[in-house]
Amino acid sequence: MLFTSPLFLFIFLPAAILVYYSLKPLAGNRAANTALLLFSYLFYLFGAGPFTLILLGSTAGDYLLGLLIQRYRSSDKVWVALSLVMNIGLLAFFKYANFFVAEVNAWMTVMGHSTMPWTSVALPVGISFFTFQKISYIVDVYRRHTRPLANFIDFALYVAMFPQLVAGPIVRFKDIWDQLRLRTESWENVYAGALRFCWGLAKKVLIADACGQVADVVFGMNTAALDTKTAWLGALAYTWQIYYDFSAYSDMAIGLARIFGFHLLENFNRPYAAVSITDFWHRWHISLSRWFRDYLYIPLGGNRRASWRTYINLLAVFTLCGLWHGANWTFVCWGLYHGFFLIVERASGFRQAAADKWRWLGRPLTFLVVVFGWVLFRADSLPHAAEFAQAMVMPLEMPLTFELYSVLHYRNIAFMALAAVTTLGAAFLPQWHQLFQRPSAWRTALGFLLITMVLPYCAAFVMAGSGNPFIYYRF
C-alpha cells in the first residue's frame, strides 16, 4: 500500500486515526498500541501478502532473544549470534539469492557447464529497513545500552509501525522506547503531523514524479541515441527525483508518526548543500549513515588506528552500504565510488578545507561527484552506466526524441525548474523547523496553502493514478 494511493489516503489512514483516537481515551496506551500494530500489519499485508508471516515470525524471534540476552548474560553472545544469523540470513536469501545464482549460472555458461535450476525469489517489501531496526535493538541490549521490552505488543510496534515500516527512517530503539510506553497526543501534534505529511505528499506528487518521468525516459533510451544535453538532463532529473522522492517519504513518515504522538528523528538535512562527500553523508539518509557508523564502522576500529586501516574500514562500510541498496554490481560500485572519494578527502585534507574556507569550491564539486554517482546508481548495468557517463563528458549534439518531447511539457518543466532552484539554493533554504515549528505568520500562511490548495491538487493527481511508486520501496 502506497502513501500516495487513494486506498491509503481516503480509507486506511482515516480509519487508523479514528480507531486510535477512539481507543486511547477509553482504554489507554496499551489498547492504542495494539490497534496501531494491527493496522500496521494490515498495511504490510496489502503490500507484501504472505511475507507478513516472515515479519511476524522474525519479530517474535528477536523479542525472545532480547529477553534471553538480558536473563542469561553468561551466554549472551550465543543469543546475539542467533539473531544475526536469523536476520542476515533472511535478508541475504530474499535479497541476494537471485543475484548470486544468476552470477554462478553466468560463469557456468561461460565454462560450458549446465546451469543451476532456480526459481526467482520475490523480495519482501521493506526487509532491509526492519532487519536493521531489529539488529540495532539486539546489539543495544547486548551492549547494555537499553533494556529489552517485556511487552511483545510494544516491541512488535517498534518494528512494524506503518509510517516507517517499508522505507524508513531506520528508527533506533533508544530513540523511541519511552514513546512506546508513554506519549502525549495533542491537536498540536496532529496539526504539525498533518502539515508534514502534506509537505511530503507535495514533494512526491509534484516534484519527484515530474522529474521521474523525464529520468525514466532518458535512462530508458538506447545510449547510442544519447547526446550531451540529454544525458545531463537525465542525470540531473534523477538527482532531483531521488532526493525529492526519498525525502518526501521521510517527511510523510515523520508526519504520520507525529499524528499518533511519536517523534521520529530527521532523515535529511539539505544534502545538496554539502561541501564534501563526508558532509553529504552527514546530511543524506542520516538514519542509515548513523547505523553503519555505530554498528559497523566503529566496531571495525573506525579511525582510531592507522590511516590505511581507516581507509579499509571506509571501503568495507560503503561496499556494504551499496550492497544494502540492492543486488546489482552497480550498487556495489556506487558504494565503492563514494568510499573512494571519502578516502581522497581524508587523505588530502580537502574535507576540512572545504568545511572552513573552500566552501565555494567544495559545494559545486561535491554536487558533480554526487550526480555522476547517481548515474551509476540508476543505470541498469555497469556498461550502461559507463556509456551514459561517456555521453555526459563527450560533446555530442543530436535532436530530442519524440518520447522525451512528450514528457517535457509545461508542468514537468515548471516543477523541474523548481527542483533546480531549490538544489542550487539548498544552502540558503530554511529547514523544516524554521518554517513550521515556530509560531509565525509564515507558518500560518504556508499551512493554509498546504491544506487548502496543495493537498486538493495532489489528491487530484492521486485519484488520476498518475503517480510512481517510491524509489526506496524496492530496497
NORNOR-V69857 format. One record per residue. N is the residue number from 1. RES is the residue in one small letter. PHI is phi in whole degrees, -180 to 180 (none if undefined). NEAR is the number of other ideal C-beta (glycine too) atoms within 12 Angstrom. Layout:
n | res | phi | near
N | RES | PHI | NEAR
N | RES | PHI | NEAR
This chain:
n | res | phi | near
1 | m | none | 31
2 | l | -93 | 32
3 | f | -60 | 42
4 | t | -97 | 38
5 | s | -90 | 28
6 | p | -58 | 23
7 | l | -59 | 21
8 | f | -72 | 30
9 | l | -69 | 31
10 | f | -107 | 14
11 | i | -126 | 18
12 | f | -63 | 28
13 | l | -63 | 33
14 | p | -59 | 18
15 | a | -65 | 21
16 | a | -63 | 32
17 | i | -65 | 30
18 | l | -62 | 16
19 | v | -65 | 24
20 | y | -60 | 36
21 | y | -79 | 25
22 | s | -81 | 15
23 | l | -81 | 25
24 | k | -57 | 25
25 | p | -69 | 12
26 | l | -88 | 14
27 | a | -118 | 16
28 | g | 90 | 15
29 | n | -66 | 28
30 | r | -62 | 21
31 | a | -67 | 20
32 | a | -64 | 33
33 | n | -64 | 35
34 | t | -63 | 24
35 | a | -64 | 31
36 | l | -66 | 42
37 | l | -66 | 36
38 | l | -63 | 27
39 | f | -65 | 35
40 | s | -66 | 40
41 | y | -68 | 31
42 | l | -64 | 27
43 | f | -59 | 36
44 | y | -69 | 37
45 | l | -60 | 25
46 | f | -65 | 23
47 | g | -97 | 34
48 | a | -121 | 30
49 | g | 58 | 17
50 | p | -64 | 15
51 | f | -66 | 27
52 | t | -59 | 29
53 | l | -65 | 17
54 | i | -69 | 34
55 | l | -59 | 40
56 | l | -66 | 27
57 | g | -66 | 21
58 | s | -69 | 38
59 | t | -65 | 40
60 | a | -63 | 23
61 | g | -62 | 31
62 | d | -70 | 45
63 | y | -61 | 35
64 | l | -67 | 26
65 | l | -66 | 36
66 | g | -62 | 40
67 | l | -66 | 25
68 | l | -67 | 26
69 | i | -60 | 33
70 | q | -70 | 26
71 | r | -83 | 17
72 | y | -117 | 17
73 | r | -66 | 16
74 | s | -67 | 10
75 | s | -121 | 16
76 | d | -64 | 25
77 | k | -66 | 19
78 | v | -65 | 17
79 | w | -68 | 30
80 | v | -64 | 31
81 | a | -62 | 21
82 | l | -63 | 24
83 | s | -63 | 37
84 | l | -64 | 28
85 | v | -62 | 21
86 | m | -65 | 28
87 | n | -70 | 38
88 | i | -69 | 28
89 | g | -63 | 22
90 | l | -63 | 32
91 | l | -64 | 32
92 | a | -64 | 25
93 | f | -66 | 24
94 | f | -74 | 29
95 | k | -97 | 32
96 | y | -121 | 29
97 | a | -62 | 23
98 | n | -60 | 23
99 | f | -63 | 26
100 | f | -63 | 21
101 | v | -65 | 21
102 | a | -61 | 21
103 | e | -67 | 21
104 | v | -63 | 21
105 | n | -65 | 19
106 | a | -63 | 16
107 | w | -68 | 15
108 | m | -62 | 17
109 | t | -66 | 14
110 | v | -62 | 11
111 | m | -85 | 11
112 | g | 84 | 8
113 | h | -102 | 12
114 | s | -72 | 10
115 | t | -85 | 17
116 | m | -79 | 18
117 | p | -66 | 10
118 | w | -158 | 16
119 | t | -104 | 9
120 | s | -57 | 13
121 | v | -100 | 23
122 | a | -77 | 19
123 | l | -93 | 28
124 | p | -63 | 34
125 | v | -61 | 35
126 | g | 76 | 42
127 | i | -63 | 40
128 | s | -65 | 41
129 | f | -77 | 43
130 | f | -72 | 43
131 | t | -65 | 39
132 | f | -66 | 40
133 | q | -64 | 43
134 | k | -69 | 45
135 | i | -64 | 39
136 | s | -63 | 40
137 | y | -63 | 47
138 | i | -62 | 44
139 | v | -66 | 35
140 | d | -67 | 32
141 | v | -66 | 34
142 | y | -62 | 33
143 | r | -79 | 23
144 | r | 65 | 14
145 | h | -80 | 20
146 | t | -156 | 26
147 | r | -97 | 22
148 | p | -70 | 31
149 | l | -77 | 32
150 | a | -81 | 17
151 | n | -94 | 21
152 | f | -66 | 26
153 | i | -60 | 29
154 | d | -64 | 33
155 | f | -67 | 38
156 | a | -62 | 36
157 | l | -68 | 43
158 | y | -58 | 44
159 | v | -75 | 47
160 | a | -114 | 42
161 | m | -55 | 46
162 | f | -61 | 44
163 | p | -57 | 45
164 | q | -121 | 43
165 | l | -66 | 47
166 | v | -100 | 42
167 | a | -149 | 40
168 | g | 77 | 43
169 | p | -62 | 41
170 | i | -74 | 42
171 | v | -94 | 40
172 | r | -80 | 31
173 | f | -60 | 35
174 | k | -64 | 25
175 | d | -85 | 29
176 | i | -135 | 36
177 | w | -61 | 29
178 | d | -72 | 20
179 | q | -72 | 29
180 | l | -65 | 35
181 | r | -90 | 23
182 | l | -151 | 17
183 | r | -149 | 28
184 | t | -116 | 17
185 | e | -93 | 28
186 | s | -155 | 16
187 | w | -65 | 14
188 | e | -64 | 18
189 | n | -64 | 27
190 | v | -63 | 23
191 | y | -66 | 25
192 | a | -63 | 34
193 | g | -67 | 34
194 | a | -65 | 30
195 | l | -62 | 36
196 | r | -65 | 39
197 | f | -64 | 40
198 | c | -63 | 39
199 | w | -60 | 38
200 | g | -66 | 42
201 | l | -60 | 44
202 | a | -65 | 37
203 | k | -62 | 41
204 | k | -73 | 45
205 | v | -71 | 41
206 | l | -87 | 40
207 | i | -93 | 41
208 | a | -62 | 45
209 | d | -70 | 40
210 | a | -65 | 37
211 | c | -65 | 48
212 | g | -64 | 40
213 | q | -62 | 34
214 | v | -71 | 43
215 | a | -62 | 43
216 | d | -62 | 27
217 | v | -66 | 29
218 | v | -68 | 40
219 | f | -73 | 38
220 | g | -87 | 25
221 | m | -75 | 30
222 | n | -64 | 18
223 | t | -62 | 29
224 | a | -68 | 16
225 | a | -95 | 23
226 | l | -86 | 35
227 | d | -113 | 27
228 | t | -63 | 20
229 | k | -65 | 21
230 | t | -69 | 35
231 | a | -63 | 39
232 | w | -67 | 29
233 | l | -61 | 35
234 | g | -66 | 45
235 | a | -64 | 38
236 | l | -69 | 34
237 | a | -60 | 43
238 | y | -71 | 41
239 | t | -58 | 40
240 | w | -73 | 45
241 | q | -61 | 42
242 | i | -67 | 43
243 | y | -70 | 45
244 | y | -69 | 43
245 | d | -70 | 45
246 | f | -75 | 40
247 | s | -67 | 44
248 | a | -64 | 44
249 | y | -61 | 43
250 | s | -63 | 44
251 | d | -59 | 46
252 | m | -67 | 45
253 | a | -65 | 45
254 | i | -63 | 42
255 | g | -65 | 37
256 | l | -63 | 43
257 | a | -61 | 42
258 | r | -63 | 36
259 | i | -58 | 38
260 | f | -95 | 44
261 | g | 93 | 34
262 | f | -95 | 38
263 | h | -113 | 26
264 | l | -93 | 35
265 | l | -75 | 27
266 | e | -66 | 28
267 | n | -114 | 36
268 | f | -141 | 39
269 | n | -143 | 28
270 | r | 46 | 30
271 | p | -62 | 40
272 | y | -81 | 38
273 | a | -95 | 31
274 | a | -63 | 36
275 | v | -103 | 35
276 | s | -159 | 37
277 | i | -66 | 39
278 | t | -59 | 35
279 | d | -64 | 36
280 | f | -58 | 38
281 | w | -77 | 37
282 | h | -82 | 26
283 | r | -115 | 31
284 | w | -99 | 36
285 | h | 42 | 38
286 | i | -58 | 31
287 | s | -65 | 37
288 | l | -72 | 40
289 | s | -59 | 35
290 | r | -68 | 29
291 | w | -62 | 38
292 | f | -64 | 35
293 | r | -63 | 26
294 | d | -81 | 25
295 | y | -110 | 37
296 | l | -137 | 28
297 | y | -63 | 29
298 | i | -66 | 20
299 | p | -59 | 17
300 | l | -73 | 23
301 | g | 122 | 20
302 | g | 55 | 22
303 | n | -112 | 23
304 | r | -86 | 13
305 | r | -116 | 14
306 | a | -62 | 12
307 | s | -59 | 15
308 | w | -63 | 15
309 | r | -70 | 18
310 | t | -61 | 24
311 | y | -65 | 26
312 | i | -64 | 21
313 | n | -61 | 30
314 | l | -63 | 38
315 | l | -64 | 30
316 | a | -63 | 26
317 | v | -63 | 36
318 | f | -81 | 37
319 | t | -65 | 26
320 | l | -69 | 31
321 | c | -62 | 37
322 | g | -64 | 31
323 | l | -66 | 31
324 | w | -59 | 37
325 | h | -75 | 36
326 | g | 169 | 31
327 | a | -90 | 29
328 | n | -157 | 31
329 | w | -63 | 29
330 | t | -63 | 32
331 | f | -70 | 36
332 | v | -61 | 29
333 | c | -68 | 33
334 | w | -62 | 34
335 | g | -63 | 33
336 | l | -63 | 27
337 | y | -58 | 33
338 | h | -68 | 41
339 | g | -61 | 34
340 | f | -61 | 25
341 | f | -70 | 36
342 | l | -64 | 37
343 | i | -66 | 29
344 | v | -59 | 24
345 | e | -62 | 32
346 | r | -69 | 26
347 | a | -70 | 17
348 | s | -89 | 18
349 | g | 82 | 16
350 | f | -65 | 28
351 | r | -56 | 31
352 | q | -73 | 19
353 | a | -64 | 20
354 | a | -67 | 30
355 | a | -73 | 22
356 | d | -95 | 16
357 | k | -119 | 13
358 | w | -109 | 22
359 | r | -61 | 22
360 | w | -62 | 14
361 | l | -94 | 18
362 | g | -64 | 32
363 | r | -65 | 31
364 | p | -68 | 23
365 | l | -64 | 27
366 | t | -62 | 40
367 | f | -62 | 33
368 | l | -63 | 26
369 | v | -61 | 34
370 | v | -65 | 40
371 | v | -62 | 35
372 | f | -64 | 34
373 | g | -65 | 39
374 | w | -67 | 42
375 | v | -61 | 41
376 | l | -64 | 39
377 | f | -66 | 41
378 | r | -85 | 38
379 | a | -63 | 38
380 | d | -75 | 24
381 | s | -155 | 18
382 | l | -64 | 22
383 | p | -61 | 16
384 | h | -61 | 30
385 | a | -63 | 33
386 | a | -65 | 22
387 | e | -68 | 25
388 | f | -66 | 42
389 | a | -64 | 32
390 | q | -62 | 22
391 | a | -64 | 33
392 | m | -72 | 31
393 | v | -107 | 20
394 | m | -102 | 17
395 | p | -58 | 13
396 | l | -156 | 19
397 | e | -118 | 13
398 | m | -140 | 19
399 | p | -70 | 12
400 | l | -70 | 22
401 | t | -79 | 23
402 | f | -62 | 12
403 | e | -62 | 20
404 | l | -72 | 31
405 | y | -57 | 15
406 | s | -67 | 14
407 | v | -101 | 30
408 | l | -92 | 28
409 | h | -90 | 15
410 | y | -61 | 11
411 | r | -65 | 22
412 | n | -64 | 32
413 | i | -64 | 21
414 | a | -64 | 17
415 | f | -76 | 34
416 | m | -69 | 35
417 | a | -64 | 22
418 | l | -62 | 24
419 | a | -62 | 37
420 | a | -64 | 27
421 | v | -63 | 17
422 | t | -71 | 26
423 | t | -72 | 33
424 | l | -66 | 21
425 | g | -103 | 16
426 | a | -58 | 34
427 | a | -67 | 25
428 | f | -107 | 15
429 | l | -80 | 20
430 | p | -72 | 20
431 | q | -85 | 20
432 | w | -57 | 28
433 | h | -65 | 15
434 | q | -74 | 15
435 | l | -88 | 25
436 | f | -122 | 32
437 | q | -96 | 25
438 | r | -115 | 16
439 | p | -58 | 13
440 | s | -165 | 15
441 | a | -65 | 11
442 | w | -61 | 16
443 | r | -62 | 24
444 | t | -62 | 17
445 | a | -67 | 16
446 | l | -67 | 26
447 | g | -62 | 26
448 | f | -62 | 17
449 | l | -64 | 21
450 | l | -63 | 32
451 | i | -74 | 23
452 | t | -92 | 14
453 | m | -121 | 18
454 | v | -68 | 27
455 | l | -61 | 26
456 | p | -61 | 19
457 | y | -63 | 22
458 | c | -66 | 34
459 | a | -61 | 25
460 | a | -64 | 19
461 | f | -69 | 29
462 | v | -63 | 28
463 | m | -65 | 18
464 | a | -75 | 14
465 | g | 69 | 16
466 | s | -99 | 19
467 | g | -86 | 31
468 | n | -112 | 29
469 | p | -63 | 25
470 | f | -64 | 39
471 | i | -59 | 32
472 | y | -79 | 37
473 | y | -62 | 30
474 | r | -86 | 26
475 | f | -103 | 38
